[in-house]
Amino acid sequence: MTKSPHSQAAPPDITVTNMTKRFGSLVALDEVSIHFKPGTVHALLGENGAGKSTLVKCMMGYYHADAGSISVDGTERRISNTRDAHRFGLGMVYQHFTLVPSMSVAENLVLGEEGLPAIINWKKKLSALEAFLDTMPFRLELDRTAASLAAGEKQKLEILKQLYLGSRFLILDEPTSVLTPDEADEVLGLMRQMADEDRISILLITHKLREVEAYASDVSVLRHGHLAGQGKVSAKSEASLIRWMIGRENVSKPAARKETKVVRTVLEVEGLTVNNDKGTVAVDQASLSVSSGEIVGIAGVSGNGQSEFVETLAGQRREEAGDIRVQGYPYSRTRAEMMDWHIHLLPEEPLNNGCVREMTVAENLAFRNFDREPNCRAGIFIDRGAIHRQARRLIERFNIKTQGPDARIETLSGGNIQRTVLARELSDNVRLLIVQNPCFGLDLKAVAEIRNRIIDARNKGAAVLLFSEDLDEILELSDRIAVIFEGKLVYETLASEADVHTIGRHMASHA
């Protein structure tokens, strides 16, 4: 008999014992044992590549462990696929939304229900959904489309979908990465409340130590596939958690922010209007300026025109209206202008948008200057020896972990791809640096290093325009902060006077 899709069973007691997973010679998970107690929020920390994703994919049946076991309520279970995981009460809310935008809240809720008939009695189904929502600490209007929901509401719908399908052990993968601070606190607060009421258990995967300290009761830390430490959050300091994660008690300190002697306007944008791929307005009459020696941070939830804005400045998308000037001159976004005016870009998802994945590290590092001395002789002959020597210097200077200059860039980790693009873009005299989500998905060491290099460019007099969906990053790096909402720049403040909740409200709604 199939379990009711919204049964109120108690959360399961989950134990992972000596779980091991290998990919060829790489041991991604090495005899990891963790007990997830019912009715708790258990945080899982670790740098990129530490084994977090491998562990939860083994638990959910995406991967089959090479050794070890998982027990549910004291009984060892074989979980071969996600259907098995759901049968034992395990569900996962992914970092990126999996909703069908054109479907209603009700349709998204029932989409994964087992045994769904070809013809649905919607009157009966909507009544059942309303009864289910009455048991939840938050609710949504069932007739609204997923596309009409704000980011926080979409995250709630993802959670409601798992609870409706009977999941009582929820794996939340970076659940606040696209939320405003207020939305993040609301969602995690409600999850903690349900756990305290012994209705669910939460496995929280996050890079944000503040969230661990505020909402988790227990914590486990993975490093290089091993369990580096675990215990009660209340008994652990932030320094001890960092030491478990990276092997020492602190990461690089933020670079000191220096006063700049000469302040001049480098980038001016007036009335910029840009359409998205569907032909609708993505950037709506945006105006801003960035001066030398300052970082202007643009905060916003994903999908509010940031990508189209950056693509326009990079010459990848045409504007519908507006003017762009660099150092007082019209800027047509040609490669020659970028070279002559020392304009540099660190795009979002650099492997897809700033590199050629099939080419080598050395070749990717030479994109800006392969046709200039000393990499090119007489303006015609490319000197591959010079390109290799340049690559070796930059690999050492920027601490890029690679098998060598001839390794294909797609073989590098995310953090090292980011370092490679930074090395290419920051190794020259930079006057204007345009950056989008530079640290998304990276671990603490890589984040600290990349942010310090951005501040260093600013300290040397570069004008920096930073687009980021991470408000902590905006607050840490910026001199001035603006908020983008539905393509409009709706709010601006000095970073020294910024209020996180005011910024968050403008990120969520300009009303």
N, C-alpha and C positions, 0 to 999 in steps of 0.2 A: 504494500500500500504506500502510495506516494505521500511524503510529509506535506502538511499544509504549508503553502508558500510563505505564510507569515506567522508560523508557530512561535510561541513564546518560551521555547526550551531554554534551560539555563546554559550559559556559555560553557564550552567544553574545556577540559583540562588537557593541555597539549604539552607533550615532552618530545624533544628531538634528542636522540642519543647517538653520539659518535658518527654524525653524518659526514660523509666524504664524497667529493665529486671531483673527477679529473677530466680535463680536456687535453688528450694526448699526454705530453710530459708535464703540463701545467696542473698543479694541484690547486684548484679554485677554492675548495673547502676541505679542511683537514681535521677530521674527528671532532666536530663541533657538537657540543651538548648544551641545550638550553631548556629550562622549564618555564612555560608560560602559564602562570596561575590564572584560574578563572576570575573574572571580574576585575582585571587590572589593565592599566595602560603600560605596556612594556616597550621601551624605546630600543631601537637597534641602530647603533652608530658604527661608523667606519668610513675610511677614505674610499674614493673610487677604486674599484678593483679589490676591495677588502674581502668580498664574498657575500655581501648582503643580498644582492639580486640572485645569486646562485642559491643561497639558502632558501629564500621564499619561493623560488621557482621549483625547487625540490619539494617543498611543503605543499605547493599547489598542483603538483603533477606535471608541470611543463618539462622538468628534467627528471631523470631517474637517477637517484644517488647510487654511487658505486659501492657504498658500504654505509652501515648505520640504519637507524629505524626512526619512525615517528609513531607515537602512541597517543590515542585519543581516549580520555577517561579511563586510563589504565590498561587499555587493550591495544596491542600493536596493530597498526593498519597499513595496508598497501595502498598508496595513492598513486594511481597510474595516469590520471588525467584530471582536468578541472572538475569533471562531473563527480568523480570520487571525492575530491576535496569538498565540494558543495554538499555532498551527501553526509559528510561528517561535520558540517557546520562551518567550514572554512571559506572565506570569500576575500576578494582583493579589490581595492579601489586604487586605480592606477594614477600615475602622475599626470597623464594627459586624459582629458575627458573622452569617454567612449560612447556618449549619447548620440542618438540620431536627431540632428537639429530640427528636421521638419516634423518630427513626431511630437505628440503631446506628452506631458508629464505622465499621464496614465498609460499611454502606449509604451513609453520607455520603461515604466515599472514592470509591466507584464511581459516584456519582450523575451526575457530569458526563462520564463516559467515553463517547467516541464509539463508535457501533456496538454499544452494549449490547443483548444479545438480550432478547426479551420474557420468556423463561424463563432464569433464571441458574442455572448449575451452581455452587451455593454451595460445595460441597466443593472444587472446583477453584479457585474464586475466592478462598476464604479461604486456601488454600495459597499462591496468588500474592501475596496481601496480606501474609502472614507473611514470605515471602521478601523482599518490598519493605521491610518494617519492619526486617528484619535489616541493611539497608544504611543505615538512618537513625540519627542520633545520639540520637534519642529515640523511644519507642514508646508506644502506648496499647493497652488491651485492646479487641479488635475487637468483642466482644459488648456492651460498655457503650453505653447510649444517650447521645446528645449532651447531653441535659438533665441527666444525672448528673455531667457533667464540671465541674471547677472552671474558673475563667476562664482560667488559664494553660494548662490542658489543651485547652480549646476553641481557644485561639490556636494551639497546636501542631497540632491537627487541621486547622485552616484551612490551615496551611503544608503539612502532609503531603498534603492533598488536591491542592494545586497541584503539588507534587513528583511525586505519583503520576500526575497527568495529563500529566506531561512538561515542565512549566515549569522553566526553568533560569535565567531572569531574573525575580526576584520583586520586585514593587513592594509594599512594606509601608507602608500608610497609617496613621500614628499607631498602631503595633502595640501599644504599652504603655499606652494610655489607660485600660484597664480592668484592668490587672495590678498586683499588689503589687510592691514593689521587688525582692524576691528572684525572683519570676516574670519580671519584665522583664529582669533581668540574665541569668537562665537562658536565656530565649528568644533574646535578642540575642547572647548569648555563643555559643550553638549555631549561630546563623546566621553569625556571623563565622567560626567554626571551619570550617563547610562552604565558605565563600567562600575561606578560606585554603588549603583543600584543592583549590581550583579545581573544585568541584562545582556551584556556583551563583554568580550575581551578585545583589546586593541593591541596590535603590533605596529608601532609607529616608526617608520623609517624616515629620518630627517637629518639634515646637516646643521639644523639650528639648535644650539645648546640651550637657548632661552626656552624653546618649546619643551625640551626634555625636562628642564628644571621646573617649569610651570605645570606640566600636565602628566608626566610619567611617574609611576611609582617605582618601577624597576628598569634597569638598563643593562644591555649586553653590548659589548664592543668587539668588533672583528678587526683584525689586522693581518694582511697577507694570508687570508684563508683560515687563520687560527682564531680561537676565542681568546682575546687579549685580557678580558676582565668582565665581571658582571657583579651586580649587587643592587642595593636600594639606592635610589637617586638621592634621597635625603642624607645618605651617609657619604656621598661622593662630592668632592669639589670639582669645579670646572677644570682646574689644573690637572686633576687626576684623570678625568675623562679624556682630556687632550693627550695626556701622556700615554694612555691606553691606545688611542687612535693612531698617533704618529711616532710614538717611542720617546718623546720628550715632553716637557711640561708646558711649552709655549711655542707658538708659531711666530713668524717674523712680526715685529712690532710695526704698527702703521708708520709709513714714512712721514717725517715732519713736514708740515705745510709752511713754505717760506713766503715771505713778502716779495712781490715782484716790483722792480723799479720802474719799468715802462709798461703802461697799460694802454693798449690800442685795440680798437674793434677789428677783429679778424674776419668773422663770419656774420653776415647780416641776411636774414630771411624775412621777406615782407609779403604778406597775403598769399602764402603758398597754398595752393589747392591741388590735390593729387587724387586720381581715381585708383581703385583697386582693380584686380583682374576681372571683376564682374562689371566694371564700368560705373560703379557707385562711388561716392565721395569717401575717401579714406582719410585724407588730411584736408581740413576745412579752414582756409584763410589763416594759416598759422604764421605768426611773426615772432622772431626772436633774434638776439644778438649774442655773440660770444667774444670775449676779449682775451688778449694774450695773458697768460698767467692765471687763468681761472678755469674751473670746471663747472659747466652748467649741466645739471642733472635733470633729465626728463623722466618723471615717474609716471607709471600707468600700468593698468592691468593689460595682459596680452590681448592683442586684437583691436587696439584703439588707434591704429594708424602708424604705429612706430616703425614697422618694417617698410611700409611704403615711403615714409619720410626718409629713412636711411637710404633706401634704394634710389630715391631721387637725388640725394646729395652725392651718391656714389656713381651717378650716371647710368643706372640700370633701369630707370623708369622716368618717363616724361611727365612734367607738370602740366596741369590744365591752365593754371594762372599763377601769378606771383613772380617775384624777383629774388634772385640769390646773388649775393656779392661777396667776394673775398678780397680783403684789403682795399675795399672801395671800388673794385672793378667787377663787371658782370662775370659770372662764373658759369661756364658752359659744360663743366664736368668732363672735360677731355683728359686723356692720359697726360698730354703735354702740360696742361694747366696744373694737374695734380703734382707732376714732377717739379715744375718751375716754382710753384707756390708752396711746395712741401706739405701737401695735404695727404694725410694717411688715414686708413680705415681699418678697424677691427670689426668685421661683420658678425652677425649672429650665425651660429652653425658654420664655422669657418671651413670645415672640411667640404661642405657643399657649396659654399658661397665665397670662399676666399682662397681655395686651393684647387689643384687638379689632382685627384686622389691617385691616379695611375702614375703620376710623375714622382721623382725622387724628392727627398728633403732638400738637397742642394738646389735642384731646379726650382722648387717652390720658393726657396729663400731668395732666388735671383729674379723673381718676377718684376721687381721694380727697376732693376739696373742691369739686366742681362745684355742690353744693347748700349751700355755706357762703359767708359774706362773705369777700372782696368779689365772688366769682364768682356769687353768687346774692343778689338783693335781696328783702327782705321774706320770705325763705324760700320764694319762689314763682318769681320771674322770673330766669332764667339770663342773666347778662351776658356775652355772647360776646366783647365787647371786652375785658373783664377777663381772660377765659380766654386770649385771644390775647396780652395783655400779660404774663401769667404765663408762657406758653409761650416768648415771646421771651427773658425773663429767664433761664429755666432752660436754654434752648438755648445761650445764651452762657456761663452759669456752668458747665455740665457739658460744654461743648465737643461738642455733638451735631451731627454732620455731616448736614444735611438741606437740602432745597430750601426749607424754610420751615415755619411752624406748620401750614399747610394740606396738607402732603404726607401721603399715607397712610403709616402706620407700617410697613406691609409692604414699602415701597420702600427702607427703610433697611438698612444692613449689620447683621450680627449684633452687632458691637461697639457700634454706635450705638443699636440696639434696647435693648441692655443699659444703655447710658448713660441712655436715656430713662426706663427703669423705675427706675434708681437716682435720677435726678433727681426723679421723683415720690415715691419712698419716703424719700429722705434730705433733702428740702428743708424738712421740718418737724422739730420737736423729737422725736427718736427715743428711746424708752425700751427697746423690745425689737425687735431686728432678727433675722428668721429668713431664712437664705440657703441656697440649694441650688445647688451647682456654678456659682458666679457667673462663672467665667472659662473654662468649657468651650469649646474650639474657637476662642478669641480669640487675637489676636496679642500680641506682647510689650508694645506701648504700651498697649493696652486692658487687658491683665492688670494691669500696674503701676498704672494709674490706678484701676481698680476696687478692687484690694486696698488701696490707700492710702485710699480713701474709706471702706472698711469699718473700717480701723484708726482713722480719724478719728472715726467714729461711736462706737467703743469708747472713745477718748480723751475724748470729750465726756460719757461716763457711760452710754452705751447698753449693755444686755446683748445679746450677739450669739451666736446659735446657728447655727453654720456646718456644713452637711452638704457634704462634698466627696469625690469619688473620686480627687482629685489629692493624694497624700500630701505632696508638696512644698508645696502650698498650705496644707494643714493645719498643717504644721510651721512655716511662715513666719508665719501669722496667729494661731495659737491661744495662749491662756494655759493651758488644760487640754485634754486630748485623750481622747476615748473611742472605742472601736472597736465597730461594729455588725456582727454576723455572724448570718445566718439570723434576723434580727429581734430578736436579743438584744444588749444592751449588755454586752460580755464582758470589757472591759478599760478601765482608766482610768489616766492618768498626768499629771503636770504636764509642760507642754511643755519646761520647762527640764531635765527629767530623762528626756525621751523617747529611746528607742532605736529607730531606724528598722526594724531587723530584727525586734525584738520586736513592734512594731506590725504589721509585715507578716505575721508568722506568725499573729497573731490575726485579721487580715483574711482570711487564706486558710483557717483552720480553728481552731475553738476547742478541738480535741482536745488 
